[in-house]
Amino acid sequence: MSYLRSSPVHTDLIQRSDPAIDAYRMRVSSAMPADAAKLQSVALADLSCLPRCGLKGPGAAAWLQSQAIAIPANPNGWMALPGGGVVARLGRSEFFLEDEFQGSTARQVRAALGAGIEGVYPVIRQDAGIALLGPRSNELLVQTCNVDFESIEAAEAVMTQMVGVSVLVIRRDRGSMRCHRLWCDPTFAPYLWQTLSGIAAELGGGVVGTEGLLE
């Protein structure tokens, strides 16, 4: 198989464990040493492999609804997509979509939109995607960001800075496990990743594989 994409944090991952899962034409790590123990504190997982797309323009909201996609009513909100993905409304007329392993909405939107239609324009999204999991995740967040994520409502999408890097953050727990999803520009991802993983290690956690997250 030809791997056309590499994670923005691939260099760090291959130093920790041999990437062993093929996901959306990207090689990702299935497991790391002591994953279960790290998840009892705070853990980071790379989900940059997931398909995503963006679009904006005065007709973007109406066009998404014409594709039978429910969207947040207000800016800075997010909703679940079929198959576990997310659609976030970043402004009145800009949207971000990402599929999870069982979903295909973002890919369908990207294909249907093509190069754009009147009033709707594609936005290239090559974000690094990170899952921040575990009961001590808020301790990491308060060390890296001035937003009080404990007070953020469940359907709120937050655009802020984390250690000087612009990020989009939502809280989306996985069952009983606290989980925040983060996205950032791939150029700054290695720095953000190294900083977060270092703090996580100090808290007794660290980097984990994607096994169990791509389901």
Residue pairs with C-beta under 8 A, 6 or more apart in sequence:
1 22
1 25
2 25
3 22
3 25
3 26
3 27
4 25
5 24
5 25
5 26
5 49
6 26
6 27
7 13
7 26
7 28
7 46
7 48
7 49
7 128
8 48
8 128
8 186
8 187
8 189
8 190
8 193
9 46
9 48
9 128
9 189
9 190
9 193
10 19
10 27
11 190
12 190
12 193
12 194
12 197
12 207
13 19
13 28
13 29
13 46
13 207
16 29
16 32
16 207
17 29
17 31
17 32
17 33
17 209
18 29
19 27
19 28
19 29
19 30
20 27
20 29
20 30
20 31
21 27
21 28
21 29
21 30
21 210
21 211
21 214
22 28
23 49
23 50
23 101
23 210
23 214
24 49
24 50
24 51
26 48
26 49
28 46
28 49
28 209
28 210
28 214
29 46
29 209
29 210
30 209
30 210
30 211
31 208
31 209
31 211
32 38
32 206
32 207
32 208
32 209
34 206
35 43
35 208
35 209
35 211
37 204
38 134
38 200
38 204
38 205
38 206
38 207
38 208
39 133
39 134
39 177
39 205
39 208
40 134
40 135
40 204
40 205
41 134
41 135
41 136
41 200
41 203
41 204
41 205
42 132
42 133
42 134
42 135
42 136
42 137
42 139
42 140
42 200
42 203
42 204
42 205
43 132
43 133
43 134
43 200
43 205
43 206
43 207
43 208
44 130
44 131
44 132
44 133
44 193
44 196
44 197
44 200
44 205
44 206
44 207
44 208
45 130
45 131
45 133
45 207
45 208
45 209
45 210
45 213
46 128
46 129
46 130
46 193
46 207
46 210
47 129
47 130
47 131
47 181
47 210
47 213
47 214
48 127
48 128
48 129
48 130
48 186
48 189
49 129
49 210
49 214
50 85
50 98
50 99
50 100
50 101
50 129
51 98
51 99
51 106
51 107
51 110
52 96
52 97
52 98
52 99
52 106
52 125
52 127
52 129
53 96
53 97
53 106
53 107
53 109
53 110
53 113
53 122
53 123
53 125
54 94
54 95
54 96
54 97
54 122
54 123
54 124
54 125
55 63
55 64
55 94
55 95
55 109
55 113
55 120
55 121
55 122
55 123
56 91
56 93
56 94
56 95
56 120
56 121
56 123
57 93
57 116
57 119
57 120
57 121
58 93
58 119
59 117
59 118
59 119
59 120
60 93
60 94
60 95
60 119
60 120
60 121
61 71
61 89
61 92
61 93
61 95
63 113
63 117
63 119
63 120
64 71
64 87
64 95
64 109
65 71
67 108
67 109
67 112
69 81
69 87
69 105
69 109
70 79
70 87
71 79
71 87
71 89
71 95
72 78
72 79
72 87
72 88
72 89
72 155
72 157
74 89
75 89
75 90
75 91
75 92
76 89
76 90
76 156
76 157
76 158
76 159
77 88
77 89
77 155
77 156
77 157
78 86
78 87
78 88
78 89
78 155
78 156
78 157
78 170
79 86
79 87
79 155
80 86
81 87
81 97
81 99
81 103
81 105
81 106
82 103
82 105
83 99
83 100
83 101
83 102
83 103
83 104
83 105
84 99
84 100
84 101
84 102
84 103
85 97
85 98
85 99
85 100
85 103
85 105
85 106
86 96
86 97
86 98
86 170
86 172
86 181
87 95
87 96
87 97
87 105
88 95
88 96
88 97
88 157
88 168
88 170
89 95
89 157
90 96
90 157
90 159
90 168
94 123
96 125
96 168
96 183
97 105
97 106
97 109
98 106
98 129
98 183
99 105
99 106
99 107
100 214
101 214
101 215
102 215
110 122
113 120
113 122
114 122
115 122
116 122
126 186
127 168
127 183
127 184
127 185
127 186
128 183
128 184
128 185
128 186
128 189
128 192
128 193
129 181
129 182
129 183
130 181
130 182
130 183
130 184
130 189
130 192
130 193
130 196
131 179
131 180
131 181
131 182
131 213
132 140
132 141
132 179
132 180
132 181
132 182
132 196
133 174
133 177
133 178
133 179
133 180
133 208
134 177
134 178
134 205
135 178
136 203
136 204
136 205
137 178
137 179
137 180
138 149
138 150
138 178
139 203
140 196
140 199
140 200
140 203
141 147
141 149
141 180
142 148
143 199
144 162
144 163
144 195
144 196
144 199
145 160
145 161
145 162
145 163
145 167
146 160
147 158
147 160
147 169
149 158
149 169
149 171
149 180
152 158
152 171
154 171
156 170
156 171
157 168
157 169
157 170
158 168
158 169
158 170
159 166
159 167
159 168
159 169
160 166
160 167
160 169
161 167
162 169
162 182
162 184
162 192
162 196
163 191
163 192
163 195
163 196
165 184
165 185
165 188
165 191
165 192
166 184
166 185
166 188
167 182
167 183
167 184
167 192
168 182
168 183
168 184
169 180
169 181
169 182
169 183
170 180
170 181
171 178
171 179
171 180
171 181
172 179
172 180
172 181
173 179
174 213
182 192
184 192
197 206
197 207
200 206
200 207
